[in-house]
Amino acid sequence: MKSGTKAGTGEPTEPPSGNRRGRRSKEEILDATARVMALRGYAGTTISTITAETGLPRSAIYHHFHSKGGLLSAVMARGAGEFFAAMRAAHSDPPAGGTHRERMAWYLDRTAEVFTANPEFMRLHFLLLLSDEAAEAEVAEMNQQVRDEGRSYMRVMISSAFADQGPEIAAAVAEELDYFTIAGFDGAFIASQADPGRTIAAQMAHLTDAMVALGEAAVERHKALAAQ
């Protein structure tokens, strides 16, 4: 039966059952791939292991994803979508006043909550970043998109924390410190995985102090340059 509207109601009919099965099998493949990646790494995640995990034929996997690289980039894309949606929600109501430290702490604490709530995505991201075998163009491109979007969020956080210095200086400070900030979160996450007693949240006070000290020094430097 073709999809359309129910007679006399204007309501959409149910989509064809084949479409529903297709969407379901695609999600099953993505779920299974994420599980296998977490256990076996990139090299151990083969099309054969995914077929064994899902019970779906190889043709179904290739129909949806065309290649192993396409499959892994799709897993990353889904995880990234969920991760950055959580970031947007966490940062949706930032404080308008307060000191540099108070504003920076607000952002870093909420970002830490998002990192803590999404450990599977973060593990997969680092696993693919550190694997020489994960250099396939599709996977590398997806990883770079995640890094670029992450740094973009860091720039928003930093510029908002220093917004009282004016948009030009705030943007310059953010551009200077975005990479350092994301490196701080990378390190905090890995440290928390190596030693669960050292949570990401517990390390935020130190990162906040570092960011404020570096940021305020950068403010003075940029003001001096502007005055010349």
URWOHU-V799326 format. One line per field, one symbol per residue. burial: b if it has 9 or more other ideal C-beta (glycine too) atoms within 8 Angstrom, else e. A space follows every 50 residues. Layout:
BEGIN
burial->???
END
This chain:
BEGIN
burial->eeeeeeeeeeeebeebeeebebeebbebbbebbbbbbbeeebebbebebb bebbebeeebbbebbebbbbbbbbbbbbbbebbbebbeebbeebeeeeeb bbbbbbbbbbbbbbbbebbbbbbbbbbbeebeebebebbbbbbebbbebb bbbbbbbbbbbbbebeeebbbbbbeebbebbbebbbebbbbbeeeeebbb bebbeebbbbbbebbbebbeebbeeeee
END
